[in-house]
Structure formats: C-alpha cells, structure tokens
Amino acid sequence: MTRALPDNPNHIARLCSLFDLGNVQGKVTSVAGGFHHFMWRLETQHGCFAIKQLGGDMDMGDAATVAQVNATEVTAREFCRHGIPSLYSLHLDRQHLQLVDDTGYLVYPWTNARACHRNGVQEHHAAIVAGTLAHMHRSEIEVPELRDVPAFPVTAERVIELVQLARQRNVRYCDILEQRLEDILRIVARHAPALERLANHQVISHGDLDHKNVLWDEAGEPLLIDWESARRLNPSYELLLEALDWGGITANFDARPFTTILQAYVDAGGVIDKALIPAASDAIQGAWVSWLLYNVGRAIGFKDTHQRALGSGQVDLVVSTLLRMERQADRLIAIAMQYAS
C-alpha cells in the first residue's frame, strides 16, 4: 500500500531538492478533492505548492503509463502557451512526472482559485467554459509525446460476466443491473460503430472538463486543472459530453446550461458536426457503461474496503445517469441539431 507523503520525509526532501523549493515550513497537509489520487499542500521558504501523489493502482513500473501521464502535463503546458488558462506541474526538461521509490508525484504552484460547487454553477460559468473549449478545439495543437489512447468498445460478453459476478458477490444494485441488462446491451451494440465514426476527426483536448476541473479566481477567470484525461478525441463528442455534465446529467438535469454551452461554443467559433451528433450520443452512453463496468469490478474485486465503497457508490451514480439519459436522449439530440452545421 502506498505511504502517504507526510509519512515519507525522504520523498518530501527529494521533491524539494529536484525543484529547488527550499526548506519545508510546517507540516504537509491534505487537500480535499482527489478521487483517484492524493493531493497535499506543501509550504516552503519559497512559497506554497500542491503535490499530487498518484494512486497506488497506477503502475509506475510501466514505461508507457509514466510517459502518458507526463505527456498530459506537457499538453496542459502547450495549451497554456496557446492562451488557454491551464495549470500544469513543474518540470525539468519536459519531464513533469517525478518517480521516487516507484511512487509518482506532480508538483504544482499553489493557486487560491476554487471550483464552484455544482449547485453554485451559473450560466456565465458554462458560457465561459464553452468558449474555452471552442478555443481549444480550434488550436489543433500537436504534442508528440501524447500517444493515442486505444478505444476499447464495451462487449456484451463482459457486461454479462460482470453482472453475474455482481449477483454472486451480492453487490448493491445488482437487481437493477439485471433488470436493465437488455437496455445496457443495446447501448453496447451501438458503442463500437459510434467510436468508429467519431475517429475520423479528432483533436487534442482536455477530455474531462466538468465543473470540478475548472477553478475560478476572485476575478471570475477560469483555470483548467487535472489534465490526466487529455487525449485526441472528436470535438463534437467532447462538447456534448461537457454540455450534459454542466447540465447536471448525473444529478438533476437542467436543459438551460446544456443549451448555453452549445450556443456559447458556436458563438466562439466552434463547429458542431450535425452528422456526428447521434454517434456522439451513443459513444457517451457507451462510455458511461464502460465506467459502470469498471466500478462493478471495483465493488467486487478490491480487498480495500474504501475502494469497494467507491465502486458501489459509482455504480449507483452511473445507473441513475444512464436512466436519465435514456429519458432525455431524443430531446437532447434534437436540441443539439439546432446548433449544428
């Protein structure tokens, strides 16, 4: 099990030495908000820093994994160079990710900007994010280090296998999974063809620009964080994904932020491909099924009770989200068509 950074003074000293951060002042304290990883606040004689300690489920012995994590930080830095307000980690000759005794760390300058709670998100927040997304899609940056992330369509066999395992292990909500199995399999059948269509046009982008990954400073200016999902993807797909998220598809959906995102994106010069909207919708639902299966696996496979609890909670979230999307899909596709070219 990975040791927490405050319990590892040698790791703290190593990071301070690598980046010439100076002497530590006070204790290293936990920062709330990390889902997969751990965030810490470090204060030194030269200032404050946020340190991301990568979760133990990431294989830092795998060269491809290490290279990809580093490449996403290079992506954030490249977008910042193109005028996108991005928070990226400190680096040494384009090497952002630092390995200390097989534990991965990213060190960021501290920011006092804060994310809006979902209930505090207002229309102007959504509009600013949409305009930023359009700017990113138009930038068409190149990052040689960023490898293509293989698209693995969900398979019917895997769905059936995990639902059966969930029943055997008495996972919470396995009754709902069994009842909705045919609906899930219908989504799965559309997933691979949708990914194939969307692959014809891709740009490098953030990949996970929901409300928790956008910080706001006192002047109301945004700062994009957590670039771990940066990759090449279809811009219409990412736009609909974020419009759904900012509309609250995982909680209580409101179509107003959804339409605000679409309108602001087009106003900022973004182009929505009408022919790809149905494929984007199918791919989004397929991605949610993929996340569902991952968390079913967490709920039944991890010895760590915390991970099992996280998995069970996410299963509940995804099932309710898929049901909400099922009810809204035709209506939302029709709305998106009105803004498409």
TAKA-V697726 format. One record per backbone hydrogen bond with DSSP energy under -1.0 kcal/mol. CO is the residue of the C=O (numbers start at 1). NH is the residue of the N-H. Records with the same first field share a line. If there is no record, write none. Layout:
BEGIN
CO: NH  NH
END
This chain:
BEGIN
4: 7
5: 8
8: 11  12
9: 13
10: 14
11: 15
12: 16
13: 17
14: 18
15: 19
16: 21
23: 45
29: 41
38: 53
39: 31
40: 51
41: 29
42: 49
43: 25
44: 47
47: 44
48: 110
49: 42
50: 108
51: 40
52: 106
53: 38
55: 58
58: 60
59: 62
62: 66
63: 67
64: 68
65: 69
66: 70
67: 71
68: 72
69: 73
70: 74
71: 75
72: 76
73: 77
74: 78
75: 79
76: 80
77: 81
79: 84
80: 83
84: 86
85: 224
92: 95
95: 92
98: 105
100: 103
103: 100
104: 54
105: 98
106: 52
107: 90
108: 50
114: 216
117: 120
118: 121
122: 126
123: 127
124: 128
125: 129
126: 130
127: 131
128: 132
129: 133
130: 134
131: 135
132: 136
133: 137
134: 138
135: 139
143: 146
155: 159
156: 160
157: 161
158: 162
159: 163
160: 164
161: 165
162: 166
163: 167
164: 168
165: 169
166: 171
171: 174
173: 177
174: 178
175: 179
176: 180
178: 181
180: 184
181: 185
182: 186
183: 187
184: 188
185: 189
190: 194
191: 195
192: 196
193: 197
194: 198
195: 199
197: 200
198: 201
203: 233
205: 231
208: 210
210: 213
211: 214
213: 225
215: 223
216: 114
217: 220
221: 217
223: 215
224: 87
227: 230
231: 205
233: 203
234: 238
235: 239
236: 240
237: 241
238: 242
239: 243
240: 244
241: 245
242: 246
243: 247
244: 249
245: 248
247: 254
248: 251
255: 259
256: 260
257: 261
258: 262
259: 263
260: 264
261: 265
262: 266
263: 267
264: 268
265: 270
266: 269
272: 341
273: 276
274: 277
276: 280
277: 281
278: 282
279: 283
280: 284
281: 285
282: 286
283: 287
284: 288
285: 289
286: 290
287: 291
288: 292
289: 293
290: 294
291: 295
292: 296
293: 297
294: 298
295: 299
296: 300
297: 301
298: 302
304: 308
305: 309
306: 310
307: 311
308: 312
309: 313
310: 314
311: 315
312: 316
313: 317
314: 318
315: 319
316: 320
317: 321
318: 322
319: 323
320: 324
321: 325
322: 326
323: 327
324: 328
325: 329
328: 332
329: 333
330: 334
331: 335
332: 336
333: 337
336: 339
END
